[in-house]
Amino acid sequence: MKKVVIDTDCGVDDAVAIMIALAHTELQVLGVTTVNGNVGVKQVTENVLRLLPLLGGEDIPVYRGASRPLIAQPHPASGVHGRNGLGDVELPDAGKRIEGSGAPDGILGMARENPGLTLVALGPLTNVAIALNLYPELEELLGEIVSMGGASGRGNVTPYAEFNYYADPESVQVVLESKVPLTAVLWDAVLKIAHTEEDIQALRLGESRMGKLLLDMHQPLFSFIEKMYGARVAMFPDPITMAYVVDPTISREQVSGDLKMEPTDSPRRGTSVLEKGERVTLITEIDKPGFQSILMEIRNLA
């Protein structure tokens, strides 16, 4: 069983990724840390605290993390994910509360108790960078970091940059300069297996409670993408990333290289520049049927 810690800026796709993690017995979710990103960290934390009990994860500890990037101002995506980050779906309050320590201390504590764990970073890498700076021993304790972030082609927030890495490229650079093995699932892989609303309906997800929640949360995203591109399409960046953690064999194409970030305040801020090397594994294509098979397991959640 693979032991994982999930670091999230819990928007709609993060919520689905957490569903996947808890639906698969291959993973043991040790804890969840929250970070500013799609919405502010206070709302992100509230989303996680309300979501976990719905999924049977009421005992999973939640640690609140960074409220802003290392240097830049926050760049929220609430216009995409709805005001509350969950497509304006209101989840019930089950009374779950955060842990007394913050995200960096939580990561350290879980890594000390579970050396070799996988840190799955679904949002900006702010918490991860702070933890690595505060506690250099994490370089030896963490088995790997799997991050949703970066783009080798067109980005999703600028022509050059993907949202998570655009939001805090300085933190990405800190992680790159560490010794922890890093795998990045690129936006390129996400675009290749975009799902239309009909694709999702064909999976019959709506026949289950969690599948219906997925569809309800996605309505603002469908509308946003329809206005932008003329089609009701869902991207699944974080679910794809979590599916890869569940089963790395769904990667159809990956390359190794060194990754450099463009941190300057320019139109190219947050650009991921691939160079020759072996520092990072970059996932550029995912098997769509393999992903769908993993996604459909959320139907079995209570």
Secondary structure, DSSP 8 states (H G I E B T S, - for coil): -EEEEEEE---HHHHHHHHHHHH-TTEEEEEEEE-SSSS-HHHHHHHHHHHHHHTT-TTS-EEE--SS-SSS-----HHHH-TTSSTT-----------SS-HHHHHHHHHHHSTT-EEEE-S-SHHHHHHHHH-TTHHHH--EEEEE---SS--SSSSS--HHHHH-HHHHHHHHTSSS-EEEE-HHHHHHT-EEHHHHHHTTGGGSHHHHHHHHHHHHHHHHHHHHHSS-EE--HHHHHHHHHH-GGGEEEEEEEEEEE--SSSTTTT-EEEEEEEEEEEEEEE-HHHHHHHHGGGGG--
